[in-house]
Amino acid sequence: MIEPHGDGAPVYNTQTVGASSILLVDDTFVLRERLSVAMQQRGFRVETAGNFEQAIEVFQLRPTELAVLDLRMPGQSGLELLRALLKINPQTRVIMLSGFGSIPASIDAVRAGAVNFLSKPADADDILSAFVRGDSPAVPEGAIAFPAPSLARNEWEHIHRVLSDCGGNISEAARRLGIHRRSLQRKLRKRAPEDPAVPDDEGLTEEG
């Protein structure tokens, strides 16, 4: 049974999730440590790492039942780490996190063996809830779960990935993207474009 917070929100812990240990891999120290404290408060043995190599070393010494991996890290990606961890222990349940959540990335992660995919920011309860939901049956092979992302959405995600790689430096990001700094600033002020609607049974979108 999931115990509620005082405000009615569920609290997830080792008992409700059915696991007692978790590996947290993120190259941002503050986010990693904040999540580590929250997981420890919920009763988990927590292991942490900042990149692929550290994660493999920790996991081989102290394997965990759960793992939360950042998709984009310096060096080898979270997707590569996911595959490596599952080779070491196929029973580990893995959730992928990304600050640039996208449909293609989520599909790749699930196909590689992740039980779920979450966009950042995600707190401890978001993550543990996703582990609970993640045991539901996967989408049948060949089924259309999501429409292709729009070109506008792909552009928005690419711009924010480049900006992140530049440490938030707009001038450097504009240089790498080959556009004027003011043009980049205008694009950054826009919200993320919505992905196309899923067609209904007659093949028409809501606008059709």
Contacts in CASP RR format, 6 or more apart in sequence:
PFRMAT RR
TARGET T0000
AUTHOR 0000-0000-0000
METHOD contacts of the structure
MODEL  1
MIEPHGDGAPVYNTQTVGASSILLVDDTFVLRERLSVAMQQRGFRVETAG
NFEQAIEVFQLRPTELAVLDLRMPGQSGLELLRALLKINPQTRVIMLSGF
GSIPASIDAVRAGAVNFLSKPADADDILSAFVRGDSPAVPEGAIAFPAPS
LARNEWEHIHRVLSDCGGNISEAARRLGIHRRSLQRKLRKRAPEDPAVPD
DEGLTEEG
1 16 0 8 1.000
2 10 0 8 1.000
2 11 0 8 1.000
2 12 0 8 1.000
2 16 0 8 1.000
3 10 0 8 1.000
3 11 0 8 1.000
3 16 0 8 1.000
4 10 0 8 1.000
4 11 0 8 1.000
5 11 0 8 1.000
9 125 0 8 1.000
10 125 0 8 1.000
10 129 0 8 1.000
11 42 0 8 1.000
11 125 0 8 1.000
12 42 0 8 1.000
12 124 0 8 1.000
12 125 0 8 1.000
12 128 0 8 1.000
12 129 0 8 1.000
12 131 0 8 1.000
12 132 0 8 1.000
13 42 0 8 1.000
13 43 0 8 1.000
13 128 0 8 1.000
14 20 0 8 1.000
14 42 0 8 1.000
14 43 0 8 1.000
14 44 0 8 1.000
16 128 0 8 1.000
16 132 0 8 1.000
17 66 0 8 1.000
17 128 0 8 1.000
17 131 0 8 1.000
17 132 0 8 1.000
18 65 0 8 1.000
19 44 0 8 1.000
19 65 0 8 1.000
19 66 0 8 1.000
19 93 0 8 1.000
19 131 0 8 1.000
20 43 0 8 1.000
20 44 0 8 1.000
20 45 0 8 1.000
20 65 0 8 1.000
21 44 0 8 1.000
21 45 0 8 1.000
21 46 0 8 1.000
21 47 0 8 1.000
21 62 0 8 1.000
21 63 0 8 1.000
21 64 0 8 1.000
21 65 0 8 1.000
21 66 0 8 1.000
22 39 0 8 1.000
22 44 0 8 1.000
22 45 0 8 1.000
22 46 0 8 1.000
22 47 0 8 1.000
22 64 0 8 1.000
22 65 0 8 1.000
22 66 0 8 1.000
22 67 0 8 1.000
22 68 0 8 1.000
23 46 0 8 1.000
23 47 0 8 1.000
23 48 0 8 1.000
23 49 0 8 1.000
23 55 0 8 1.000
23 58 0 8 1.000
23 59 0 8 1.000
23 64 0 8 1.000
23 66 0 8 1.000
23 67 0 8 1.000
23 68 0 8 1.000
23 85 0 8 1.000
23 92 0 8 1.000
24 32 0 8 1.000
24 35 0 8 1.000
24 36 0 8 1.000
24 39 0 8 1.000
24 46 0 8 1.000
24 47 0 8 1.000
24 48 0 8 1.000
24 49 0 8 1.000
24 67 0 8 1.000
24 68 0 8 1.000
25 32 0 8 1.000
25 48 0 8 1.000
25 49 0 8 1.000
25 50 0 8 1.000
25 51 0 8 1.000
25 54 0 8 1.000
25 55 0 8 1.000
25 67 0 8 1.000
25 68 0 8 1.000
25 69 0 8 1.000
25 70 0 8 1.000
25 73 0 8 1.000
25 78 0 8 1.000
25 81 0 8 1.000
26 32 0 8 1.000
26 35 0 8 1.000
26 50 0 8 1.000
26 68 0 8 1.000
26 70 0 8 1.000
26 73 0 8 1.000
26 97 0 8 1.000
27 50 0 8 1.000
27 51 0 8 1.000
27 70 0 8 1.000
27 73 0 8 1.000
27 74 0 8 1.000
28 70 0 8 1.000
29 50 0 8 1.000
32 48 0 8 1.000
32 50 0 8 1.000
33 48 0 8 1.000
35 68 0 8 1.000
35 123 0 8 1.000
35 124 0 8 1.000
35 127 0 8 1.000
36 46 0 8 1.000
36 48 0 8 1.000
38 123 0 8 1.000
38 124 0 8 1.000
39 46 0 8 1.000
39 124 0 8 1.000
40 46 0 8 1.000
42 124 0 8 1.000
42 128 0 8 1.000
44 66 0 8 1.000
45 62 0 8 1.000
45 64 0 8 1.000
47 58 0 8 1.000
47 59 0 8 1.000
47 62 0 8 1.000
47 64 0 8 1.000
48 58 0 8 1.000
49 55 0 8 1.000
49 57 0 8 1.000
49 58 0 8 1.000
49 59 0 8 1.000
50 73 0 8 1.000
51 73 0 8 1.000
51 74 0 8 1.000
51 75 0 8 1.000
51 76 0 8 1.000
52 73 0 8 1.000
52 75 0 8 1.000
52 76 0 8 1.000
52 77 0 8 1.000
52 78 0 8 1.000
52 80 0 8 1.000
52 81 0 8 1.000
52 84 0 8 1.000
55 69 0 8 1.000
55 81 0 8 1.000
55 85 0 8 1.000
56 81 0 8 1.000
56 84 0 8 1.000
56 85 0 8 1.000
56 88 0 8 1.000
59 67 0 8 1.000
59 85 0 8 1.000
59 88 0 8 1.000
59 89 0 8 1.000
60 88 0 8 1.000
63 88 0 8 1.000
63 89 0 8 1.000
63 92 0 8 1.000
64 92 0 8 1.000
65 91 0 8 1.000
65 92 0 8 1.000
65 93 0 8 1.000
66 92 0 8 1.000
66 93 0 8 1.000
66 94 0 8 1.000
66 95 0 8 1.000
66 131 0 8 1.000
67 82 0 8 1.000
67 85 0 8 1.000
67 92 0 8 1.000
67 93 0 8 1.000
67 94 0 8 1.000
67 95 0 8 1.000
68 94 0 8 1.000
68 95 0 8 1.000
68 97 0 8 1.000
68 127 0 8 1.000
69 78 0 8 1.000
69 81 0 8 1.000
69 82 0 8 1.000
69 85 0 8 1.000
69 94 0 8 1.000
69 95 0 8 1.000
69 96 0 8 1.000
69 97 0 8 1.000
70 78 0 8 1.000
70 97 0 8 1.000
70 98 0 8 1.000
71 77 0 8 1.000
71 78 0 8 1.000
71 79 0 8 1.000
71 96 0 8 1.000
71 97 0 8 1.000
71 98 0 8 1.000
71 99 0 8 1.000
71 100 0 8 1.000
71 101 0 8 1.000
71 105 0 8 1.000
71 109 0 8 1.000
72 78 0 8 1.000
72 98 0 8 1.000
72 99 0 8 1.000
72 100 0 8 1.000
72 161 0 8 1.000
72 164 0 8 1.000
73 81 0 8 1.000
78 96 0 8 1.000
79 96 0 8 1.000
79 108 0 8 1.000
79 109 0 8 1.000
79 112 0 8 1.000
82 94 0 8 1.000
82 96 0 8 1.000
82 109 0 8 1.000
82 112 0 8 1.000
82 113 0 8 1.000
82 114 0 8 1.000
83 112 0 8 1.000
85 92 0 8 1.000
85 94 0 8 1.000
86 92 0 8 1.000
86 94 0 8 1.000
86 112 0 8 1.000
86 113 0 8 1.000
93 115 0 8 1.000
93 131 0 8 1.000
93 134 0 8 1.000
94 113 0 8 1.000
94 114 0 8 1.000
94 115 0 8 1.000
95 114 0 8 1.000
95 115 0 8 1.000
95 116 0 8 1.000
95 117 0 8 1.000
95 118 0 8 1.000
95 127 0 8 1.000
95 130 0 8 1.000
95 131 0 8 1.000
96 105 0 8 1.000
96 106 0 8 1.000
96 109 0 8 1.000
96 114 0 8 1.000
96 116 0 8 1.000
96 117 0 8 1.000
96 118 0 8 1.000
97 117 0 8 1.000
97 118 0 8 1.000
97 119 0 8 1.000
97 120 0 8 1.000
97 122 0 8 1.000
97 127 0 8 1.000
98 105 0 8 1.000
98 117 0 8 1.000
98 118 0 8 1.000
98 119 0 8 1.000
98 120 0 8 1.000
99 119 0 8 1.000
99 120 0 8 1.000
99 164 0 8 1.000
100 119 0 8 1.000
100 157 0 8 1.000
100 160 0 8 1.000
100 161 0 8 1.000
100 164 0 8 1.000
101 117 0 8 1.000
101 119 0 8 1.000
101 120 0 8 1.000
101 157 0 8 1.000
102 149 0 8 1.000
102 153 0 8 1.000
102 154 0 8 1.000
102 157 0 8 1.000
103 146 0 8 1.000
103 147 0 8 1.000
103 148 0 8 1.000
103 149 0 8 1.000
103 195 0 8 1.000
104 149 0 8 1.000
105 117 0 8 1.000
106 117 0 8 1.000
107 145 0 8 1.000
107 146 0 8 1.000
109 117 0 8 1.000
110 116 0 8 1.000
110 117 0 8 1.000
110 138 0 8 1.000
115 130 0 8 1.000
115 131 0 8 1.000
115 134 0 8 1.000
115 135 0 8 1.000
116 130 0 8 1.000
116 131 0 8 1.000
116 133 0 8 1.000
116 134 0 8 1.000
118 126 0 8 1.000
118 127 0 8 1.000
118 130 0 8 1.000
122 130 0 8 1.000
139 145 0 8 1.000
144 198 0 8 1.000
146 195 0 8 1.000
146 198 0 8 1.000
147 195 0 8 1.000
147 196 0 8 1.000
147 197 0 8 1.000
147 198 0 8 1.000
147 199 0 8 1.000
148 196 0 8 1.000
149 157 0 8 1.000
149 195 0 8 1.000
149 196 0 8 1.000
150 193 0 8 1.000
150 194 0 8 1.000
150 195 0 8 1.000
150 196 0 8 1.000
152 193 0 8 1.000
153 192 0 8 1.000
153 193 0 8 1.000
153 194 0 8 1.000
153 195 0 8 1.000
155 187 0 8 1.000
156 187 0 8 1.000
156 190 0 8 1.000
156 192 0 8 1.000
156 193 0 8 1.000
157 192 0 8 1.000
159 173 0 8 1.000
159 177 0 8 1.000
159 184 0 8 1.000
159 187 0 8 1.000
159 188 0 8 1.000
162 173 0 8 1.000
162 176 0 8 1.000
162 177 0 8 1.000
163 169 0 8 1.000
163 170 0 8 1.000
163 173 0 8 1.000
163 188 0 8 1.000
165 173 0 8 1.000
165 176 0 8 1.000
166 172 0 8 1.000
166 173 0 8 1.000
166 176 0 8 1.000
170 181 0 8 1.000
170 184 0 8 1.000
170 185 0 8 1.000
170 188 0 8 1.000
171 181 0 8 1.000
173 184 0 8 1.000
174 180 0 8 1.000
174 181 0 8 1.000
174 183 0 8 1.000
174 184 0 8 1.000
177 184 0 8 1.000
196 205 0 8 1.000
197 205 0 8 1.000
197 206 0 8 1.000
197 207 0 8 1.000
198 205 0 8 1.000
199 205 0 8 1.000
200 206 0 8 1.000
END
